[in-house]
Amino acid sequence: MTVIVDGMGGDHAPLEILKGCAAAVEELGINVIVTGPEELLKKTMEENDIAPRNISFRHTDGIITMEDEAGCVLKAKRNSSMGLAFDLLKNGEADAMVSAGNSGAVLAGGTLLVKRIPGIKRAAFAPVLPVNDKHTMLIDSGANEVCTPEYLDQFGTMGALYMKHMGFCENPRVGLLNNGTEECKGTELHKQAHALMKENAAYEFIGNVEGRGVFDGECDVLVADGFSGNVLLKSVEGTATYIMKIMKEALTSSLFTKILAAMLKPKLRVMKKKLDYTEEGGAVLLGVCKPVVKAHGSSNAKALKNAIRQAANLAKSGAIDHITQAIKETETPKN
């Protein structure tokens, strides 16, 4: 198993990227190809005592910044660390790809270089969130701010197949993010999407789900337009960080609370792990022909390692093949 990693993507590249690659190699027993300025990458590893075992490099000088236009990966900055990573994946030199770089460029590269699955109207970012002792996929979390009912219906199909074939649950329940649970709620987009999704036999549709219902475990796949999904995701991340901050302040405010914190340390460690987005890796770009994972722009080594694990597991699972077949069957006229 070989995973390509954009060595210059993200706020903490290349050091945290390389540390994450080394941790992934050690834990998963895979090979990693890192793209970027080879001399800089090797020097960073040497200066930080990062073992080079099973890590190779493909040189390119170009870098895509967070401020660059999304389309630059296609032409102006095709010879960037991200552009080269996409080309290597497209040409079959690896099984999956990970980048913590510019989200728009990842979307453009995934859909126009790697290409969408035939019949898929739009690819979508799909992070998996920890909910109680299970997981819920949020699709879309930012790729498509403007959607049609057909896009949302396809997101439901892709999300359900991913959750099933990645082993999260056998019969995923699909919900539609809305401002109320009643069928009549929401914009015209939501009403039309609800009608389509209710008739889709490819998954179990449970209807509308409010934001607060997500963490009650009401569904296994939460379908949203990219604007609403991204707002929800960023709100969840911010809330988790705020909860940990105020708990830390409360538990270190006096000698008594410090003693209490020491007693509760094992439980607090479990809670922190559940609230830590770095544990889950990144957002899969669902709808493209090969495994692409967008890691968080602020990813540290642990987050990057887990994004690599996520990409490798997707490549092994065959979920993309199942999505491809399911979409093909919906496109084929029935006699």
N, C-alpha and C positions, 0 to 999 in steps of 0.2 A: 504494500500500500504506500503510495507516494502522494503527499499533499504539497501544493505550491502555496507559498505565503508571500504576500506583498511586503517586502522588507522595510519599505519607507512609508507605509500607511499608518495613520493614527498620530495622536498627540505625543506619544512617548517612543516613537521610532527613532533609531533602530534598536535601542538597548532592550526595552521590554518585549519587543517582537522576538528578538533573538533568544532571550531568556525563556520565553514561552515556547519557542520551537524546541529548544534543548529539553525542556520539561516534557513536552509531548513525545519526543523521540524516546526518552527514558521510560516514560509510563506506558506508552502505547506500542512501542516496538515498530515504528513506521519510519519511512524516509521522508525528509522534508527538503524541498528546493526553495531557497530564498532568493528573491529578485531584488536588484538594487545595485548601487555602486560597490563592486566587490571589495575593493581595497578598504573602504570605510567599514563594511560589514565585518570583514576579517579582523580589522584592527579593534573594533568594538568588542568582538568575542575574546580576543587575546587580552585586552586590558581589563576585562571583567571575569576572566577565568571561566568562560563558557565553553563546555566541551563541544568539539565540532563533530562528534560521532553521528554518522548518518545524516549530516546536514551538508548540502552542496549549494553552490551559488551560481546564479546566471546574471552576468553583468549588464547593467544599463545605467546611464547617467540621469535620465529624466525622472522627475518626481511630480506627482499630482498633489497639489495642496488642497486644503478644505475650501479655499476661496475660488478655485478654478471652476470653470463651466463644466457641466456634466459631460458634454460632447467632446471634450478635449481628449479623452481616452481613445476616441475613434480615429483622430487624424493628428491634430497639433501635438499631442503628447502620447502618441501610440508607443513611442520608444521610452515609456516611463516604467517604473517598477510594477505598477498595476497593469499597464498595457501589455507588458511582456508576460506577466502572469496569466492574463487572459489568453494570449496567443499560445502559450505552452499547454494550457488546459484544453483549448480548442483543438490543438494538434495531437492530443492524446499522450503527452509526455508526463501526465500525472492523472490521478483519479479524482482530485477535488482541489478547490482553491479557497483561500481565506484572505480577506483584506480588512483592515481597520480604517481604511482611507475614506475618501469622499463618497458619500452615499449615492449621490447622483451619478457619479462616474461608474460606481459598481453596478448600478442599475443599467446604465447605457452599455457597459461592456458585456454584462450578462445577457442582455436581450439582443444586442446587435452584433456581438462578436461570437459568443458561445451559441446564441440563438435560442428563441423560445421553442417549447415543445409544439409540434404542429397542432393547430386547433386552439391553443391557449391564446386568449385575447390580450391579457396583460400578466406579466410576472408580478409577484408581490413579496415584500419582506414579511417574514413570519417567525418572530421570536416565540419561544416556548417559556411560559411563566410558571414558577412553582406556586401551586394552589393547594393548601392543606398538605396532604401527603401525596398529592398527584400533580398533574401538570395540565395547563391549558395553553393552546396555541392562539396567538393573536395574529390575524391575517386580514387586512394589510396594516402595517405599522408605519407607512410613510412613502411607499413607492408611487401610489396613484391618488393624488389629492381629489381628482374628479373621476367618478366611477359611473358605470351604468349598472342596471340590475343584472345583466348577463355576467359582468365582471365578478360581482359579489357571489353569484351562484357558482361560478367556477372556483372562486376562492374556497367556498365550502367543500367542493369536491376534492380539491387539492389538499386542503387542510386535513380532511377526514382520512384520506389515504395515507398521508404522511404520518399522522398519529398512530394509525393502525400498523403500518409496516415498519415503523421505528420502535414498535413494542410498547407504546405508552398506554394504549387501551384497545380492546378488541372491537368494540362497537362505538366509535366516537359520536358524541352528541354535538350537533352543530347549532349555534345560536347566532342571531343577528344583533349587533350592538345598536341600541335604540334608546330613546328617552322615556320609554314605557313598555310594559310587557304586552299591552293590548295590540291586537292585529291592526287596528286602525291608526296606531301611533306613528309619528315620524313624518318625514318629508315624502314627496311623491316617489323619490328614489327608494326609500325604505319600504313603502307600501308595495311597489312593483317587485322589488327584490324578495320580499316576504312571500308574495304569491308564487314566484318562480321557485324559490327554495322549498316551499311546502310541497311542490309537485315533483321534486327531484328524488328519484328512488336510489340514487348513489350514496346517500347518507341519511342519518336520522336527524331531521330538523325539529328542534324543540321550540322554535319561535323567537320572539324578541327577548333580549337580555339587557337589563339596565347595567350601568357601570358598577353599581354596588353588588350586583349578582355574580360578577366575574369571580370574586374571591369567596363566594359561598359555594363555589364548585358546581354551578348550574350547568355548565357546558364544558366540553373538551376542546372545542374549536370555536373561537369567537370571531365572526366575520365583521369587518368594518371597512369603510372607505379609508384611504390612506391618511387623510387629514384628521378624522376623528380618532383613528387608531393610534396615530403618532401622539396626539394630545393625551390620550389615555396612558400610553406607555411612559411618556415623560413624567406624567403626574404620579404614576406608580413608583417610578424610580426616585423621584423627589421626595415622595412621602416616606418611602423606606429609609432613605438617608436621614430625613428629619426625625423619624422615630428613634433611630439608633443614636442620633445626636442628643436628643432630650433625655433619653434613658441614661446615656453616659454621664450627662451633667447631673442628673438626679442621683445616680449611684456613686458619685464621687464628691458630693456636696458636704459630707460630714464623715466623722470617724465611724458612726453607726452604719451609714449607708455603704461605706467601703467594706465593712465587715459583712454586711448583707450581700453585697456584690460578690465577694469571695465565695460565700456559701452558694450563691446562685450561678456561679461561673459556668458549670457544665450546661445548664439550661440556657443561659444567655448565649453560649457558643452555638448551640443548635438554632436558636432564634436568629442570630446574626447570619448564619449560613443560609437559612431560608430566605432572608431579605437581601442577600448579596447577589446582584445581577451577574457578577463575574463567575458564579458557579454554573450558569447555564450556557455560557459561550457567547453566541451571537444570534443574528437573525438569518435564517436560511432564505435565499432568493428562490422561492418556489415558482415553477413555471418555465424554467430554463432547462436545457437538455443535459446539463452536467451539474454536479454539486458545487454550489457557490455559497459561502457563508460570509456575511458582513458582520465583523466584530465591532463592538462599541468603539467610537473614536477615542475614548479615554482609556481603552483597555490596558490593564497591567499584564504582567507575565501570566498570571493565573487565568485571566479572562481569555487571553490569546491561546493558551494551552487547551482550554475547554472548547474554544471555537474550532481548533484543529481536530479535537476529539469528535466534535459534532459533525464536522465535514467528513471525516473518515467513516464514521458510523453511517452517515447518509449514503456514502458510496457503496458500503457493504450491504445495505439493507435492500436495495432493489426498488426503493419507493418511487424513484423517478420513472422506472420502467412501468410500474403499476399505474402511475398517473398518466403516462403516455398511452397505455392501452385503454384506460378508462375514457380518456378524451376521444381516442380514435373510435371507440364503440358508440359514443354519443353522436359523433359526426357521421357514422355509417347509417344510411337509410335502412329501415327495417321493412322486410317484405310482408 
